């Protein structure tokens, strides 16, 4: 409220008081001359030694779980605060279960708290949050504003700290999704228990009957003047790589259908959870990116005990905008994946280009599984490829599907 007009007003009041011998007017001018410096100093130190913290009871949860959000402000000085306004940025995709003051803004919301604080006083709030949407949700930054007792001055400060909440996709038992009760990836273990990984050569040996032409090690053959073949590293652990298609329409630039994307990610998460229980080494690749990054989402197969948590986290935070087609992802990434791994494509849209790419990889010796959530996809079997057609109604409860333009 204070500006240069107040100074002019004080001089005018002094002039009127002196010239007109108005003692009351002169006393009022003196009072204002005293109040303004006091209010200025009060405002200057109002936000000093003021602490604000934000705490989540859990930072990684599954859909449908509740989380407690604790906010706390502490005045660590002898100067009280006549008023304090806190606006804390809040993610719109998380549901508040408590009646609170929310200030909406385009694309975001703010939790608003207005209070006064005595000296060395601490105030805290607790809110319950329902995590009903998958994603990578940001809390903060916060903006605090305060001022003097008379309302002449105000000061604001930003608390840039952010807190993150990761909501995993829904994980369901595979029979509920429409998969067979046995191994959904086919009888892989029964057909071949020991694989060789051609990306890892551990030595050479003499050529023998039945050795394939592509196994010949030409440099070693030239040195020894006898045919030598490569010896690959054997592996007895079944490996599964989930190739997740983020696109929900034949042309990904046409838009995104959120319900289809959520069903696809839920199925992928359920497959990963089941495969880990079956002692598979599981990895995931998607034609989307990590949040706030242009890097392709990739979690390679591993024996790490926290591998499932990494996969679920990746599926939770993946962007909804594809950076390349699922066909390009298969062609570019398959040479860098272990040869004995099973590549399971999880997609809500099946195109002729995708089928042609999978058939080409099958002919090259890859083990492939197609998990289709496309109700319009052809239902005939593909020789050499395990195919699962899931009904959209079996995947997740759906709302009306509507494409969101990119």
C-alpha positions as CSV (number, residue, x, y, z in Angstrom):
1,X,0.0,0.0,0.0
2,X,2.9,2.4,0.7
3,X,4.1,4.7,-2.1
4,X,5.5,8.2,-2.6
5,X,2.1,9.7,-2.0
6,X,2.3,8.9,1.6
7,X,5.3,11.2,2.0
8,X,3.5,13.9,0.2
9,X,0.5,13.4,2.5
10,X,2.7,13.7,5.6
11,X,4.2,16.9,4.5
12,X,0.7,18.2,3.7
13,X,-0.5,17.3,7.1
14,X,2.4,19.0,8.8
15,X,1.9,22.1,6.7
16,X,-1.8,22.2,7.6
17,X,-1.1,21.5,11.3
18,X,1.5,24.3,11.5
19,X,-0.3,26.9,9.4
20,X,-3.7,26.2,10.7
21,X,-2.6,25.5,14.3
22,X,-4.3,22.1,14.1
23,X,-2.6,20.0,16.9
24,X,-4.5,16.9,16.0
25,X,-3.3,17.0,12.4
26,X,0.2,17.5,13.5
27,X,0.1,14.6,15.9
28,X,-1.3,12.4,13.1
29,X,1.6,13.4,10.9
30,X,4.1,12.5,13.6
31,X,2.3,9.2,14.2
32,X,2.5,8.3,10.5
33,X,6.2,9.3,10.4
34,X,6.8,6.8,13.3
35,X,4.6,4.0,12.0
36,X,6.1,3.9,8.4
37,X,9.7,3.2,9.5
38,X,8.6,0.6,12.0
39,X,6.4,-1.1,9.4
40,X,9.3,-1.0,6.8
41,X,11.6,-2.7,9.3
42,X,9.0,-5.3,10.3
43,X,8.4,-6.1,6.6
44,X,12.1,-6.4,5.9
45,X,12.7,-9.0,8.6
46,X,9.3,-10.8,8.3
47,X,10.6,-13.7,6.2
48,X,14.0,-14.0,7.8
49,X,14.6,-17.2,9.7
50,X,11.4,-18.7,8.4
51,X,11.5,-22.4,7.5
52,X,9.1,-24.2,5.3
53,X,9.2,-28.0,4.7
54,X,7.1,-30.5,2.7
55,X,7.2,-34.2,3.4
56,X,5.5,-37.2,1.7
57,X,4.9,-40.3,3.7
58,X,5.9,-42.4,0.6
59,X,7.5,-41.4,-2.7
60,X,6.6,-44.6,-4.6
61,X,3.2,-46.1,-4.5
62,X,0.8,-48.1,-6.6
63,X,-2.4,-46.8,-8.1
64,X,-5.3,-46.6,-5.6
65,X,-3.1,-46.1,-2.5
66,X,-3.2,-43.1,-0.3
67,X,-0.3,-40.9,0.8
68,X,0.0,-38.3,3.5
69,X,1.4,-34.9,2.7
70,X,2.8,-32.9,5.6
71,X,3.5,-29.2,5.4
72,X,5.2,-27.3,8.2
73,X,6.3,-23.7,8.7
74,X,8.4,-22.5,11.6
75,X,9.1,-18.9,12.7
76,X,12.6,-19.0,14.3
77,X,12.8,-15.4,15.5
78,X,11.4,-13.1,18.1
79,X,9.5,-11.0,15.6
80,X,5.9,-12.3,15.1
81,X,4.2,-12.4,11.8
82,X,0.9,-10.6,11.6
83,X,0.0,-12.6,8.4
84,X,1.6,-15.2,6.3
85,X,0.2,-16.6,3.0
86,X,1.6,-19.8,1.6
87,X,0.9,-21.0,-2.0
88,X,2.3,-24.4,-2.7
89,X,2.2,-25.8,-6.2
90,X,0.2,-29.0,-6.3
91,X,-0.1,-31.7,-9.1
92,X,-3.6,-31.7,-10.8
93,X,-3.5,-35.5,-11.3
94,X,-3.4,-36.3,-7.6
95,X,-6.7,-36.2,-5.7
96,X,-7.0,-34.4,-2.4
97,X,-9.3,-36.2,0.1
98,X,-9.6,-33.2,2.5
99,X,-11.5,-30.0,2.2
100,X,-8.8,-27.4,1.6
101,X,-8.4,-24.1,-0.2
102,X,-7.1,-24.6,-3.7
103,X,-6.2,-21.8,-6.1
104,X,-6.5,-23.1,-9.7
105,X,-4.2,-22.0,-12.5
106,X,-3.7,-23.1,-16.1
107,X,-2.2,-26.6,-15.9
108,X,-1.6,-26.6,-12.2
109,X,-3.2,-25.9,-8.8
110,X,-2.0,-24.3,-5.5
111,X,-2.6,-25.3,-1.9
112,X,-3.3,-22.0,-0.1
113,X,-2.8,-21.4,3.6
114,X,-3.3,-18.1,5.4
115,X,-2.3,-17.6,9.1
116,X,-0.4,-15.6,11.7
117,X,2.6,-16.8,13.6
118,X,3.8,-15.9,17.0
119,X,7.5,-15.8,17.9
120,X,9.2,-19.2,17.7
121,X,5.9,-20.8,16.7
122,X,5.5,-23.9,14.5
123,X,2.4,-24.8,12.5
124,X,1.9,-27.9,10.5
125,X,-0.8,-29.4,8.2
126,X,-1.6,-32.9,7.1
127,X,-3.4,-33.8,3.9
128,X,-4.5,-37.2,2.5
129,X,-3.9,-37.8,-1.2
130,X,-5.4,-40.5,-3.4
131,X,-3.0,-41.7,-6.0
132,X,-5.5,-42.7,-8.7
133,X,-3.4,-41.8,-11.8
134,X,-0.1,-43.2,-12.9
135,X,2.7,-40.7,-13.4
136,X,5.6,-38.7,-12.1
137,X,4.0,-36.0,-10.0
138,X,5.8,-32.8,-8.8
139,X,5.0,-30.9,-5.6
140,X,6.4,-27.3,-5.4
141,X,7.9,-24.8,-5.6
142,X,6.2,-22.8,-2.9
143,X,5.7,-19.1,-2.6
144,X,5.5,-17.4,0.8
145,X,4.3,-13.8,1.4
146,X,4.2,-11.7,4.5
147,X,4.4,-8.1,5.7
148,X,4.0,-5.7,8.5
149,X,1.1,-5.4,11.0
150,X,-0.4,-2.3,9.3
151,X,-0.5,-3.7,5.8
152,X,1.7,-1.0,4.3
153,X,4.4,-3.3,3.0
154,X,4.6,-6.8,1.8
155,X,7.5,-9.2,1.0
156,X,7.5,-12.5,-0.9
157,X,10.0,-15.3,-1.2
158,X,10.1,-18.6,-3.2
159,X,11.1,-22.0,-1.8
160,X,12.3,-23.8,-4.9
161,X,12.5,-27.2,-3.4
162,X,10.4,-29.8,-5.2
163,X,9.3,-33.2,-4.0
164,X,8.3,-36.1,-6.4
165,X,5.7,-38.8,-6.1
166,X,5.9,-41.8,-8.5
167,X,2.7,-43.7,-9.0
168,X,3.2,-47.1,-10.5
169,X,0.9,-48.6,-13.1
170,X,-1.7,-51.0,-11.9
171,X,-0.4,-54.6,-11.5
172,X,-2.9,-57.4,-11.9
173,X,-2.7,-61.2,-12.0
174,X,-2.2,-62.4,-15.6
175,X,-5.2,-64.7,-15.7
176,X,-7.4,-61.7,-14.9
177,X,-6.0,-60.0,-18.0
178,X,-6.7,-63.0,-20.3
179,X,-3.4,-64.8,-20.3
180,X,-3.2,-68.6,-20.0
181,X,-2.5,-69.9,-16.5
182,X,0.8,-71.4,-17.5
183,X,3.9,-69.6,-19.0
184,X,2.5,-66.7,-21.1
185,X,5.7,-66.6,-23.1
186,X,5.4,-70.2,-24.5
187,X,7.4,-73.3,-23.6
188,X,10.7,-71.6,-23.9
189,X,12.4,-73.5,-21.1
190,X,11.3,-76.9,-22.3
191,X,12.5,-76.3,-25.9
192,X,16.0,-75.1,-25.0
193,X,17.5,-74.7,-21.6
194,X,20.9,-73.4,-22.6
195,X,21.3,-70.4,-24.9
196,X,24.3,-68.9,-26.5
197,X,24.8,-65.1,-26.7
198,X,26.5,-64.2,-29.9
199,X,27.2,-60.7,-28.6
200,X,29.7,-62.3,-26.1
201,X,32.5,-64.3,-27.7
202,X,34.6,-66.1,-25.1
203,X,37.0,-68.0,-27.5
204,X,37.5,-69.9,-30.7
205,X,37.7,-73.6,-31.6
206,X,38.2,-75.8,-34.7
207,X,35.5,-76.0,-37.2
208,X,33.3,-79.0,-37.0
209,X,30.4,-80.7,-38.8
210,X,27.2,-78.8,-38.2
211,X,28.8,-75.4,-37.5
212,X,27.0,-72.6,-39.1
213,X,28.8,-70.4,-41.7
214,X,28.1,-67.2,-39.7
215,X,30.1,-68.6,-36.7
216,X,33.4,-68.7,-38.6
217,X,36.0,-66.4,-37.0
218,X,37.9,-65.2,-40.1
219,X,40.7,-63.4,-38.3
220,X,41.5,-66.5,-36.3
221,X,41.2,-68.7,-39.4
222,X,43.7,-66.5,-41.2
223,X,46.2,-66.7,-38.3
224,X,46.0,-70.5,-37.9
225,X,45.4,-71.3,-41.6
226,X,42.5,-73.6,-40.4
227,X,38.9,-72.9,-40.1
228,X,38.0,-71.5,-36.7
229,X,34.6,-70.8,-35.2
230,X,33.5,-68.5,-32.4
231,X,32.6,-69.9,-29.0
232,X,29.8,-67.9,-27.4
233,X,29.1,-67.4,-23.8
234,X,26.3,-69.8,-22.6
235,X,23.5,-68.8,-20.4
236,X,20.9,-70.9,-18.6
237,X,18.7,-68.0,-17.4
238,X,15.7,-67.0,-19.4
239,X,15.6,-63.4,-20.3
240,X,12.6,-61.3,-21.2
241,X,12.6,-57.8,-22.7
242,X,9.3,-56.0,-22.9
243,X,9.1,-53.8,-25.9
244,X,6.3,-51.3,-25.0
245,X,4.5,-49.3,-27.7
246,X,3.5,-45.9,-26.3
247,X,1.6,-45.1,-29.5
248,X,-2.2,-45.6,-29.2
249,X,-3.1,-44.8,-32.9
250,X,-1.6,-46.1,-36.2
251,X,0.1,-42.8,-36.7
252,X,1.4,-41.5,-33.4
253,X,1.2,-37.9,-34.5
254,X,-2.6,-38.2,-34.7
255,X,-2.9,-37.9,-30.9
256,X,-3.0,-40.0,-27.7
257,X,-5.8,-42.0,-26.2
258,X,-5.0,-41.9,-22.5
259,X,-7.1,-44.9,-21.6
260,X,-5.4,-47.2,-24.1
261,X,-2.0,-46.0,-23.0
262,X,-2.8,-46.8,-19.3
263,X,-4.0,-50.3,-20.3
264,X,-0.8,-50.9,-22.2
265,X,1.4,-49.9,-19.4
266,X,-0.6,-51.8,-16.8
267,X,-0.3,-55.0,-18.9
268,X,3.4,-54.4,-19.3
269,X,3.8,-53.9,-15.6
270,X,1.8,-57.1,-14.8
271,X,4.0,-59.1,-17.3
272,X,7.1,-57.8,-15.7
273,X,5.9,-58.7,-12.2
274,X,4.9,-62.2,-13.2
275,X,8.2,-62.8,-15.1
276,X,10.3,-61.7,-12.1
277,X,8.3,-64.3,-9.9
278,X,9.2,-66.9,-12.6
279,X,12.9,-66.0,-12.1
280,X,13.3,-64.4,-15.5
281,X,15.8,-61.6,-16.1
282,X,13.5,-58.9,-17.2
283,X,14.1,-55.6,-19.0
284,X,11.9,-53.0,-20.6
285,X,12.3,-50.7,-23.6
286,X,9.7,-48.2,-24.8
287,X,9.5,-45.8,-27.7
288,X,9.0,-42.9,-25.2
289,X,11.5,-40.9,-23.1
290,X,12.4,-40.4,-19.5
291,X,10.8,-37.3,-18.0
292,X,12.6,-34.0,-18.6
293,X,15.0,-35.9,-21.0
294,X,15.3,-36.9,-24.6
295,X,16.9,-40.3,-23.7
296,X,15.0,-43.4,-24.8
297,X,13.4,-45.3,-21.9
298,X,15.5,-48.4,-21.4
299,X,16.1,-50.8,-18.5
300,X,18.2,-53.7,-19.6
301,X,17.7,-57.2,-18.1
302,X,19.5,-57.7,-14.8
303,X,19.7,-60.0,-11.8
304,X,19.5,-57.0,-9.4
305,X,16.9,-57.6,-6.6
306,X,15.6,-54.1,-7.3
307,X,15.0,-54.7,-11.0
308,X,11.2,-54.9,-10.7
309,X,11.1,-51.6,-8.9
310,X,13.2,-50.0,-11.7
311,X,10.9,-51.4,-14.3
312,X,7.8,-50.2,-12.6
313,X,9.3,-46.8,-12.1
314,X,10.2,-46.6,-15.7
315,X,6.7,-47.5,-16.8
316,X,5.3,-44.9,-14.3
317,X,7.3,-42.0,-15.6
318,X,7.5,-42.7,-19.4
319,X,6.3,-39.9,-21.6
320,X,3.0,-40.2,-23.5
321,X,4.5,-38.9,-26.7
322,X,6.4,-41.5,-28.8
323,X,9.8,-40.5,-30.2
324,X,9.9,-43.2,-32.9
325,X,7.7,-46.1,-34.1
326,X,7.7,-49.4,-32.4
327,X,9.1,-50.9,-35.6
328,X,12.1,-48.6,-35.5
329,X,12.6,-49.5,-31.9
330,X,12.7,-53.2,-32.6
331,X,15.1,-52.8,-35.5
332,X,17.5,-50.5,-33.8
333,X,17.6,-52.1,-30.3
334,X,17.3,-55.8,-31.1
335,X,21.0,-56.1,-32.2
336,X,22.1,-54.8,-28.7
337,X,19.9,-57.2,-26.7
338,X,21.0,-60.7,-25.6
339,X,20.4,-63.2,-28.4
340,X,18.6,-65.8,-26.2
341,X,16.2,-63.2,-24.8
342,X,12.5,-63.3,-25.6
343,X,11.2,-60.0,-27.0
344,X,7.6,-59.4,-25.9
345,X,5.9,-56.6,-27.8
346,X,3.1,-55.0,-25.8
347,X,0.9,-52.7,-28.0
348,X,-2.6,-51.3,-28.2
349,X,-2.3,-50.9,-32.0
350,X,-1.2,-53.6,-34.4
351,X,-0.1,-52.5,-37.9
352,X,1.1,-54.3,-40.9
353,X,4.5,-52.7,-40.5
354,X,4.8,-54.1,-37.0
355,X,3.9,-57.6,-38.1
356,X,6.3,-57.5,-41.0
357,X,9.1,-56.4,-38.6
358,X,8.4,-59.1,-36.1
359,X,8.4,-61.8,-38.9
360,X,11.7,-60.5,-40.1
361,X,13.2,-60.8,-36.6
362,X,11.7,-64.3,-36.3
363,X,13.4,-65.3,-39.5
364,X,16.7,-64.0,-38.1
365,X,16.3,-66.3,-35.1
366,X,14.8,-64.1,-32.5
367,X,12.2,-65.4,-30.0
368,X,9.1,-63.1,-30.1
369,X,5.8,-62.7,-28.3
370,X,3.1,-60.3,-29.4
371,X,0.7,-59.0,-26.7
372,X,-2.1,-57.2,-28.6
373,X,-4.7,-55.0,-27.0
374,X,-6.1,-54.0,-30.4
375,X,-9.6,-55.2,-30.8
376,X,-9.4,-54.7,-34.6
377,X,-6.2,-56.7,-35.0
378,X,-6.3,-59.9,-37.1
379,X,-6.7,-63.0,-34.8
380,X,-4.9,-65.6,-36.9
381,X,-1.8,-67.2,-35.5
382,X,1.7,-66.3,-36.7
383,X,4.0,-69.3,-37.0
384,X,7.0,-69.0,-34.7
385,X,5.5,-66.1,-32.7
386,X,3.5,-66.5,-29.5
387,X,0.5,-64.2,-29.9
388,X,-1.9,-63.1,-27.1
389,X,-5.0,-61.1,-28.0
390,X,-6.4,-59.4,-24.9
391,X,-9.8,-57.9,-24.9
392,X,-9.7,-54.2,-24.0
393,X,-12.4,-54.8,-21.4
394,X,-10.2,-57.4,-19.7
395,X,-7.3,-55.0,-19.3
396,X,-8.6,-52.2,-17.2
397,X,-11.9,-50.6,-16.5
398,X,-12.3,-48.0,-19.2
399,X,-14.0,-44.7,-19.7
400,X,-15.0,-43.3,-23.0
401,X,-12.0,-43.3,-25.2
402,X,-11.2,-40.0,-26.8
403,X,-8.0,-39.0,-28.6
404,X,-6.0,-36.1,-27.2
405,X,-4.2,-34.2,-30.0
406,X,-0.4,-34.1,-29.7
